[in-house]
Amino acid sequence: MTNSVPVALTLGSVAFLLALIWGGPFVEVLRRLRVGQQLRADGPAWHEAKAGTPTMGGLLIVIPAILITLMANFVNLIRPNQGGTGVSILVPLFVLVSFGIVGAADDIVKLRTKGEGISARAKLLAQIVLAAVTASVISLARGSGFQYSNEVFVPILAFNLPLSPILYIAAMTFVIVAMSNAVNLTDGLDGLAGTVTAAGFIAYGLIALLQGQIFLVQFCFIMVGACFAFLWYNAVPAQMIMGDTGALALGAALATVAFMTGQWLLLPLIAIVPVAETISVILQIIYARWTGGERLFRRAPIHYHFQLTGWSETQVVQRFFLIAILAAMIGVALALVR
């Protein structure tokens, strides 16, 4: 474990540098292909300036993360009995790739339909199927990387609660789909989704380190490095936008990591910003139906509410990021309680 920290940090740095170098030409390619953000007709008026900004920027995170994770674990993948990470690393990679493909399909359709994307029902069905497959694999798997299958760590009370495979699969499917869409809702301001998900991966990387799950530590910090490189080009004013390609993949991968550590009850805390964004939308809809159209927030998701109260885009992102970092710190502390 002593050598795992510098290795994980080095891999994260390599992911950052690789994506950073590739990012400039990638932005130019997206511009030449006219892969520009299409705004919805019901979108906020102050977002009109973002129209035409290259989208599908999530590829800048997903592709380097996949390549570096596979290269770092090549020997262990072809010779899984030699120790190290083994084939369990393929699970979060599968989630990253598959949800990225769903998001990319949605982004491509949006380019052709002025921001509408594929139908919500079709996208949700694809997410549920992929999440259920992932949950089933983890539930049925045995060995290193899957030692927390079919159980959950209860914070504060500090004990592992065994669950039936059916309940575990149902819970994991729901959480993966929910977190995937939560990060997607969060991706409304330049730099917001990237910063808060990076904080989440840092937290779970530290938790995995304490558990001795070296492969998961590497994956988490590779994701952090790739997210940081994307943020280089996504800072206000953004040169590229994450799109569903990145948002769906990041949220689903973060939830998968949480289950592989057994600490998924801490996910609503560690990912407090995406969770709050989702709750604000749900409350807005319920309140509007209850009151006949009145609004609980000035606009949902809640980052728009704070913009309408006078916060600048940069202020919202920085303050939400501070909240995300603090929540991640508390989450890691609770994971240490035994």
C-alpha positions as CSV (number, residue, x, y, z in Angstrom):
1,M,0.0,0.0,0.0
2,T,3.0,2.3,0.6
3,N,3.8,2.5,-3.1
4,S,0.1,2.7,-4.2
5,V,-0.3,6.4,-3.3
6,P,2.6,7.8,-5.5
7,V,1.5,5.4,-8.3
8,A,-2.1,6.6,-8.1
9,L,-1.1,10.3,-7.9
10,T,1.3,9.8,-10.9
11,L,-1.5,8.2,-13.0
12,G,-3.8,11.0,-12.1
13,S,-1.1,13.5,-13.2
14,V,-0.5,11.6,-16.4
15,A,-4.3,11.7,-17.1
16,F,-4.3,15.4,-16.5
17,L,-1.4,16.1,-18.8
18,L,-2.6,13.7,-21.6
19,A,-6.1,15.3,-21.6
20,L,-4.7,18.8,-21.3
21,I,-2.4,18.3,-24.3
22,W,-5.2,16.7,-26.3
23,G,-7.8,19.3,-25.2
24,G,-6.7,22.2,-27.4
25,P,-6.8,20.3,-30.7
26,F,-10.0,18.5,-29.5
27,V,-11.8,21.9,-29.1
28,E,-10.7,22.9,-32.5
29,V,-12.0,19.6,-34.0
30,L,-15.4,20.1,-32.3
31,R,-15.6,23.7,-33.7
32,R,-14.8,22.6,-37.2
33,L,-17.4,19.8,-37.0
34,R,-19.8,22.5,-35.6
35,V,-20.6,20.3,-32.6
36,G,-22.1,23.3,-30.8
37,Q,-24.4,23.4,-27.8
38,Q,-28.1,23.6,-28.8
39,L,-30.1,25.5,-26.2
40,R,-33.6,24.4,-25.3
41,A,-36.4,26.8,-26.0
42,D,-37.4,26.8,-22.3
43,G,-33.8,27.4,-21.1
44,P,-32.7,30.4,-19.1
45,A,-32.3,33.6,-21.2
46,W,-28.8,34.4,-19.8
47,H,-27.5,31.1,-21.3
48,E,-27.9,32.4,-24.8
49,A,-24.3,33.4,-24.8
50,K,-23.4,29.7,-24.5
51,A,-25.1,28.8,-27.7
52,G,-22.7,27.2,-30.2
53,T,-20.1,26.3,-27.5
54,P,-18.6,22.9,-28.5
55,T,-20.3,20.1,-26.6
56,M,-19.5,16.4,-26.0
57,G,-16.5,17.6,-24.0
58,G,-17.0,14.6,-21.7
59,L,-14.9,12.7,-24.2
60,L,-11.9,14.6,-22.9
61,I,-12.5,12.8,-19.6
62,V,-13.7,9.4,-20.7
63,I,-11.2,8.6,-23.4
64,P,-8.0,9.4,-21.4
65,A,-9.4,7.7,-18.3
66,I,-10.1,4.5,-20.2
67,L,-6.7,4.4,-22.0
68,I,-4.6,5.1,-18.9
69,T,-6.6,2.7,-16.7
70,L,-6.1,-0.1,-19.2
71,M,-2.4,0.6,-19.7
72,A,-1.8,0.8,-15.9
73,N,-3.5,-2.5,-15.4
74,F,-2.6,-4.4,-18.6
75,V,-0.6,-7.1,-16.9
76,N,-3.2,-7.7,-14.2
77,L,-5.9,-7.9,-16.8
78,I,-4.2,-10.6,-18.9
79,R,-2.8,-12.4,-15.9
80,P,-5.4,-11.8,-13.1
81,N,-4.0,-14.5,-10.9
82,Q,-0.8,-12.6,-10.4
83,G,-2.3,-10.3,-7.8
84,G,-2.9,-6.6,-8.2
85,T,-6.1,-5.3,-9.6
86,G,-7.5,-8.2,-11.5
87,V,-10.5,-8.1,-13.8
88,S,-12.6,-6.1,-11.3
89,I,-11.2,-2.9,-12.8
90,L,-13.3,-3.6,-15.9
91,V,-16.6,-3.0,-14.0
92,P,-16.2,0.8,-13.5
93,L,-14.7,1.0,-17.0
94,F,-17.7,-0.7,-18.4
95,V,-20.0,1.8,-16.6
96,L,-17.9,4.8,-17.8
97,V,-17.9,3.6,-21.4
98,S,-21.6,2.4,-21.6
99,F,-23.1,5.5,-19.9
100,G,-20.8,7.7,-22.0
101,I,-22.2,6.0,-25.2
102,V,-25.8,6.7,-24.0
103,G,-24.9,10.3,-23.3
104,A,-23.1,10.7,-26.6
105,A,-26.2,9.4,-28.5
106,D,-28.3,12.0,-26.6
107,D,-25.8,14.8,-27.5
108,I,-25.8,13.8,-31.1
109,V,-29.5,13.8,-31.4
110,K,-29.7,17.2,-29.6
111,L,-27.4,18.6,-32.4
112,R,-30.1,17.5,-34.9
113,T,-33.2,18.4,-33.0
114,K,-32.4,21.8,-31.5
115,G,-31.7,20.6,-28.0
116,E,-34.4,18.0,-27.5
117,G,-32.3,14.8,-27.4
118,I,-33.5,11.3,-27.4
119,S,-36.7,10.5,-25.6
120,A,-36.5,10.6,-21.8
121,R,-38.1,7.1,-21.7
122,A,-35.5,5.6,-24.0
123,K,-32.6,7.1,-22.2
124,L,-33.9,6.0,-18.8
125,L,-34.5,2.5,-20.0
126,A,-30.9,2.3,-21.4
127,Q,-29.6,3.5,-18.0
128,I,-31.7,1.0,-16.0
129,V,-30.5,-1.9,-18.2
130,L,-26.8,-0.9,-17.9
131,A,-27.1,-0.3,-14.2
132,A,-28.9,-3.6,-13.6
133,V,-26.2,-5.5,-15.5
134,T,-23.4,-3.8,-13.5
135,A,-25.2,-4.4,-10.2
136,S,-25.7,-8.1,-11.1
137,V,-22.1,-8.6,-11.9
138,I,-20.9,-7.0,-8.7
139,S,-23.5,-9.0,-6.6
140,L,-22.5,-12.3,-8.1
141,A,-18.7,-11.7,-8.3
142,R,-16.2,-12.9,-5.8
143,G,-12.7,-12.0,-4.9
144,S,-10.5,-8.9,-4.7
145,G,-12.4,-5.8,-5.6
146,F,-15.8,-7.4,-4.9
147,Q,-15.4,-8.1,-1.1
148,Y,-18.2,-5.6,-0.3
149,S,-20.8,-7.2,-2.6
150,N,-24.3,-7.7,-1.1
151,E,-23.6,-5.5,1.9
152,V,-23.4,-1.9,3.0
153,F,-21.4,-0.1,5.7
154,V,-23.7,1.7,8.1
155,P,-22.0,5.0,9.1
156,I,-21.8,6.1,12.8
157,L,-23.1,2.7,13.9
158,A,-20.0,1.3,12.2
159,F,-21.1,-2.2,11.1
160,N,-21.5,-4.0,7.8
161,L,-25.2,-4.9,7.0
162,P,-25.6,-7.9,4.7
163,L,-28.3,-7.6,2.0
164,S,-30.1,-10.1,-0.1
165,P,-28.8,-10.1,-3.7
166,I,-32.2,-9.0,-5.0
167,L,-32.3,-6.0,-2.6
168,Y,-28.7,-5.2,-3.3
169,I,-29.1,-5.2,-7.1
170,A,-32.3,-3.1,-6.9
171,A,-30.6,-0.5,-4.6
172,M,-27.5,-0.3,-6.8
173,T,-29.5,0.0,-10.0
174,F,-31.5,2.8,-8.5
175,V,-28.5,4.7,-7.2
176,I,-26.5,4.4,-10.4
177,V,-29.3,5.7,-12.5
178,A,-30.1,8.4,-9.9
179,M,-26.6,9.7,-9.6
180,S,-26.0,9.6,-13.4
181,N,-29.0,11.9,-13.9
182,A,-28.1,14.0,-10.8
183,V,-24.7,14.9,-12.3
184,N,-26.5,15.6,-15.6
185,L,-28.8,18.1,-13.8
186,T,-25.7,19.7,-12.1
187,D,-24.1,20.3,-15.5
188,G,-25.7,23.7,-16.1
189,L,-22.9,26.1,-15.2
190,D,-19.3,26.2,-16.5
191,G,-17.1,24.2,-14.2
192,L,-19.8,23.0,-11.8
193,A,-20.2,19.3,-12.6
194,G,-16.5,18.7,-13.1
195,T,-15.5,20.2,-9.8
196,V,-18.1,18.5,-7.6
197,T,-17.6,15.1,-9.2
198,A,-13.8,15.4,-8.9
199,A,-14.3,16.0,-5.2
200,G,-16.4,12.9,-5.0
201,F,-13.7,10.8,-6.7
202,I,-11.1,12.2,-4.4
203,A,-13.2,11.1,-1.4
204,Y,-13.8,7.6,-2.6
205,G,-10.2,7.3,-3.7
206,L,-9.1,7.9,-0.1
207,I,-11.7,5.5,1.2
208,A,-10.5,2.8,-1.3
209,L,-6.9,3.5,-0.2
210,L,-7.9,2.8,3.5
211,Q,-9.5,-0.5,2.4
212,G,-6.4,-1.5,0.4
213,Q,-8.3,-1.5,-2.9
214,I,-5.3,-0.2,-4.9
215,F,-7.0,-0.6,-8.3
216,L,-9.9,1.5,-7.2
217,V,-7.5,4.2,-5.8
218,Q,-5.8,4.4,-9.2
219,F,-9.1,4.6,-11.1
220,C,-10.5,7.4,-8.8
221,F,-7.4,9.5,-9.2
222,I,-7.2,9.0,-12.9
223,M,-10.7,10.3,-13.0
224,V,-9.7,13.3,-10.9
225,G,-6.8,14.1,-13.2
226,A,-9.0,13.8,-16.3
227,C,-11.7,16.0,-14.7
228,F,-9.1,18.6,-13.9
229,A,-7.9,18.7,-17.5
230,F,-11.5,19.1,-18.7
231,L,-12.0,22.0,-16.2
232,W,-9.0,23.7,-17.8
233,Y,-11.2,24.2,-20.9
234,N,-14.5,24.4,-19.1
235,A,-13.7,27.3,-16.8
236,V,-15.7,30.5,-17.2
237,P,-16.2,31.2,-20.1
238,A,-16.1,27.6,-21.2
239,Q,-14.3,26.6,-24.4
240,M,-16.3,23.3,-24.3
241,I,-19.2,21.8,-22.5
242,M,-19.3,18.4,-20.9
243,G,-22.6,17.3,-22.4
244,D,-24.5,14.1,-21.5
245,T,-21.4,12.3,-22.8
246,G,-19.5,13.2,-19.7
247,A,-22.3,13.9,-17.1
248,L,-24.0,10.5,-17.4
249,A,-20.7,8.7,-17.4
250,L,-19.3,10.5,-14.4
251,G,-22.3,10.1,-12.2
252,A,-22.7,6.4,-13.0
253,A,-19.0,5.7,-12.4
254,L,-19.0,7.6,-9.1
255,A,-22.0,5.5,-7.9
256,T,-20.3,2.3,-9.0
257,V,-17.1,3.2,-7.1
258,A,-19.3,3.9,-4.0
259,F,-20.8,0.4,-4.1
260,M,-17.4,-1.2,-4.7
261,T,-16.2,0.3,-1.4
262,G,-19.3,-0.7,0.4
263,Q,-19.7,2.9,1.5
264,W,-22.6,3.8,-0.7
265,L,-24.8,5.2,2.2
266,L,-22.3,8.0,2.3
267,L,-22.9,8.9,-1.4
268,P,-25.7,11.4,-0.7
269,L,-23.3,13.3,1.6
270,I,-20.2,13.0,-0.6
271,A,-22.2,14.0,-3.7
272,I,-24.3,16.5,-1.8
273,V,-24.4,19.1,-4.6
274,P,-25.8,16.7,-7.3
275,V,-28.2,15.3,-4.7
276,A,-29.4,18.8,-3.8
277,E,-29.8,19.8,-7.4
278,T,-32.0,16.7,-8.0
279,I,-34.1,17.3,-4.8
280,S,-34.6,21.0,-5.9
281,V,-36.1,19.8,-9.2
282,I,-38.4,17.3,-7.5
283,L,-39.6,19.8,-4.9
284,Q,-40.2,22.4,-7.6
285,I,-42.4,20.0,-9.6
286,I,-44.3,18.8,-6.5
287,Y,-44.9,22.3,-5.2
288,A,-46.0,23.6,-8.6
289,R,-48.6,20.8,-8.9
290,W,-49.7,21.3,-5.3
291,T,-50.2,25.1,-5.6
292,G,-51.4,25.2,-9.2
293,G,-48.3,26.5,-10.8
294,E,-46.4,28.5,-8.2
295,R,-42.7,28.1,-7.7
296,L,-40.8,27.1,-4.6
297,F,-37.5,28.3,-6.1
298,R,-37.1,31.0,-8.6
299,R,-35.8,28.3,-11.0
300,A,-34.6,24.7,-10.7
301,P,-32.1,23.1,-10.6
302,I,-31.1,25.2,-7.6
303,H,-27.9,26.7,-9.1
304,Y,-30.2,28.8,-11.3
305,H,-32.1,29.9,-8.2
306,F,-28.9,31.4,-6.8
307,Q,-28.0,33.0,-10.1
308,L,-31.4,34.8,-10.0
309,T,-30.8,36.0,-6.5
310,G,-27.7,37.9,-7.7
311,W,-24.8,35.4,-7.5
312,S,-22.6,35.4,-10.5
313,E,-21.9,32.1,-12.3
314,T,-18.4,32.0,-10.9
315,Q,-19.7,32.6,-7.3
316,V,-22.2,29.8,-7.6
317,V,-19.5,27.3,-8.9
318,Q,-16.9,28.3,-6.3
319,R,-19.3,28.2,-3.4
320,F,-20.8,24.9,-4.5
321,F,-17.3,23.5,-4.9
322,L,-16.4,24.5,-1.4
323,I,-19.6,22.7,-0.1
324,A,-18.6,19.6,-2.1
325,I,-15.1,19.6,-0.7
326,L,-16.4,20.0,2.9
327,A,-19.0,17.2,2.3
328,A,-16.3,14.9,0.9
329,M,-14.1,15.5,4.0
330,I,-17.0,14.7,6.3
331,G,-17.8,11.6,4.3
332,V,-14.2,10.3,4.5
333,A,-14.3,11.0,8.3
334,L,-17.5,9.0,8.7
335,A,-16.0,6.1,6.7
336,L,-13.2,6.0,9.2
337,V,-15.5,5.5,12.2
338,R,-15.2,1.9,13.4
